[in-house]
Amino acid sequence: MTKDRVKLKIWKGRRKMKLFNFGSKDLGIDLGTANILVTLKGKGIILNEPSVVAIDRKTGAIKATGNEAKEMLGRTPEQIKAVRPLKDGVIADFTATRLMLKNLMEKIATRYKIGKPRVVVGVPSGITEVEERAVEESVIHAGAKEVYLIEEPMAAAIGSGLDVAEPSGNIIVDIGGGTTEVAVISLGGIVVSNSLRIAGDELDEDIVNYIKKTYNTAIGETIAEEIKKEIGCALPLMTEKTMQIKGRDLATGLPRNLNITSTEVQVAMQESINDIIDIIKITLEKTPPELASDIMEKGIIIAGGGALIENLDKLVSERTGMPVFVAENPLDSVVKGTGKTLEDLERLKTVLMNSRKNR
């Protein structure tokens, strides 16, 4: 995938469709590792659910998706499997992803009376051609007429309110569930970008491992995520926070209560957060001087769920020497960007340039 222009590749169905003939029922999807968000043209965000599906092992039928399926993680009987079919921002379980998307699209189609929509999907900038194809085919099988892929950092920049079409440099850091995307954008294209498969999931795993090593206690990913959201921080807090959690003592096998502090969570996540900051610095080092001066003036924008980690903006600012701002509603940045692309295609046509060439 080229880095000087955002790659928006078209997967065509059986019939040819005009690229700019988007109707009012088109959908934008943030196919995230942790959550799936969907926006409907003219209505805004209409769905926000965890990327989890529960499937009957014998029949292959869907038992639940979204929040209901997430509650089943680690609690299902043998005949039912509850899985997160996306890993590191891409499809790890093709069948489960296809079933999950089909179920969600059917819900949307029934509620909003849509047929076969055209769909714009945000994908990681480091996605391979095989992974691209898996995303495209999953969405087509779920009921889409055509699928358009837009790199997540471009979508996040658009969704964060940046004017990506102007001849000026902007930098966006999108910390999602599976990947951290960093991109320098100018004139509707990505000039420099890096994708790191360390993000929210890795931070959850860091917390699981820390508690296992420090307290010889096992906790699940769901509890680790709650710890991160409640007391996670990138720098020590002025007033330390504590949180009581329940786990399983690995020595006795019995349930155990623990009190975890925000300082402990900061230590647990430190290495992964350092890796994220390093990829930001590497991207800045590769940025052309003319765009670097723009970025120094405007600062770094952080989006995605990771942007909500307390003091992360301060730590990034300390390490880079640049102003850092958290996007408004950072969890929604990518899906809002797909929606804005649908609504303002004429002005944002530069982000579609590659797809037009490749038709």
NORRAFEN-V25372 format. One record per residue. N is the residue number from 1. RES is the residue in one letter. PHI is phi as a letter, one per 40 degrees, with the letter a starting at -180 (none if undefined). OMEGA is omega in whole degrees, 0 to 359 (* if undefined). Layout:
n = (N N)
res = (RES RES)
phi = (PHI PHI)
omega = (OMEGA OMEGA)
This chain:
n = (1 2 3 4 5 6 7 8 9 10 11 12 13 14 15 16 17 18 19 20 21 22 23 24 25 26 27 28 29 30 31 32 33 34 35 36 37 38 39 40 41 42 43 44 45 46 47 48 49 50 51 52 53 54 55 56 57 58 59 60 61 62 63 64 65 66 67 68 69 70 71 72 73 74 75 76 77 78 79 80 81 82 83 84 85 86 87 88 89 90 91 92 93 94 95 96 97 98 99 100 101 102 103 104 105 106 107 108 109 110 111 112 113 114 115 116 117 118 119 120 121 122 123 124 125 126 127 128 129 130 131 132 133 134 135 136 137 138 139 140 141 142 143 144 145 146 147 148 149 150 151 152 153 154 155 156 157 158 159 160 161 162 163 164 165 166 167 168 169 170 171 172 173 174 175 176 177 178 179 180 181 182 183 184 185 186 187 188 189 190 191 192 193 194 195 196 197 198 199 200 201 202 203 204 205 206 207 208 209 210 211 212 213 214 215 216 217 218 219 220 221 222 223 224 225 226 227 228 229 230 231 232 233 234 235 236 237 238 239 240 241 242 243 244 245 246 247 248 249 250 251 252 253 254 255 256 257 258 259 260 261 262 263 264 265 266 267 268 269 270 271 272 273 274 275 276 277 278 279 280 281 282 283 284 285 286 287 288 289 290 291 292 293 294 295 296 297 298 299 300 301 302 303 304 305 306 307 308 309 310 311 312 313 314 315 316 317 318 319 320 321 322 323 324 325 326 327 328 329 330 331 332 333 334 335 336 337 338 339 340 341 342 343 344 345 346 347 348 349 350 351 352 353 354 355 356 357 358 359)
res = (M T K D R V K L K I W K G R R K M K L F N F G S K D L G I D L G T A N I L V T L K G K G I I L N E P S V V A I D R K T G A I K A T G N E A K E M L G R T P E Q I K A V R P L K D G V I A D F T A T R L M L K N L M E K I A T R Y K I G K P R V V V G V P S G I T E V E E R A V E E S V I H A G A K E V Y L I E E P M A A A I G S G L D V A E P S G N I I V D I G G G T T E V A V I S L G G I V V S N S L R I A G D E L D E D I V N Y I K K T Y N T A I G E T I A E E I K K E I G C A L P L M T E K T M Q I K G R D L A T G L P R N L N I T S T E V Q V A M Q E S I N D I I D I I K I T L E K T P P E L A S D I M E K G I I I A G G G A L I E N L D K L V S E R T G M P V F V A E N P L D S V V K G T G K T L E D L E R L K T V L M N S R K N R)
phi = (none c b c b c c b c c b c c c b c b c c c c c c c b c b b b c c c c c b b b b b b d g b g c b a a b d c b b b b c c c c g c c c a b g d c c c c c d g b c c c c b b b b b c b b f g b c b b c c c c c c c c c c c c c d c c c c b f b c b c c b b b c b c c c c c c c c d c c c d c c c c c c h c c a b b b b c d c c c c c c c c g c c c c c c a c b b b b b b c c b b b b b a b b a f g b c c b a a b b c b a d c c c c c d c d c c c c c c b f b c b c c c c c c c c d c c b c a c b d c d b c b b a c b b a b c c c b g c c a c b b b b c c c c c c c c d c c c c c c c c c c c c c c c c c d d c c c c c c d c c g c b b b g d c c c c d g c c c c c c c c b g b c b b c c c f c c c d c c c c c c c c c c b c c c b c c c b d c c c c c c)
omega = (183 184 182 176 175 182 179 190 182 171 186 174 183 180 178 180 177 186 186 182 179 179 185 183 181 184 169 183 167 183 187 177 182 184 172 176 181 175 179 182 179 182 182 184 183 180 177 184 175 179 183 177 175 186 174 185 184 186 184 181 178 175 180 172 173 185 181 180 181 179 180 183 179 184 188 172 187 185 180 175 175 186 169 190 177 179 181 176 181 185 176 179 187 183 181 179 181 179 180 180 180 180 181 180 178 177 182 181 180 185 186 175 176 179 178 184 165 188 172 183 174 180 179 181 180 183 178 179 178 179 176 183 180 178 182 183 179 182 176 180 179 175 180 177 177 180 178 180 176 180 185 180 176 179 180 178 179 181 178 177 179 176 187 183 183 180 183 184 172 175 180 175 182 182 183 178 184 183 169 182 177 183 171 188 176 176 176 180 176 182 178 176 174 179 182 181 171 182 186 180 180 178 176 180 177 181 177 182 180 182 177 183 185 186 183 184 180 172 180 180 181 178 179 179 178 178 180 182 186 187 180 179 180 175 179 180 177 176 184 178 175 180 177 180 177 178 179 178 184 180 184 183 184 176 183 175 179 171 182 181 178 178 178 180 178 178 182 186 191 184 180 178 176 178 179 179 178 181 174 181 178 179 179 180 180 183 177 184 182 180 179 179 176 183 178 180 185 181 181 176 178 179 181 182 180 179 182 176 186 178 178 179 179 181 178 179 178 186 183 183 183 175 182 181 175 180 174 184 187 179 185 190 184 182 176 178 177 179 179 176 178 187 187 186 184 181 182 185 178 179 178 187 181 181 180 179 186 183 *)
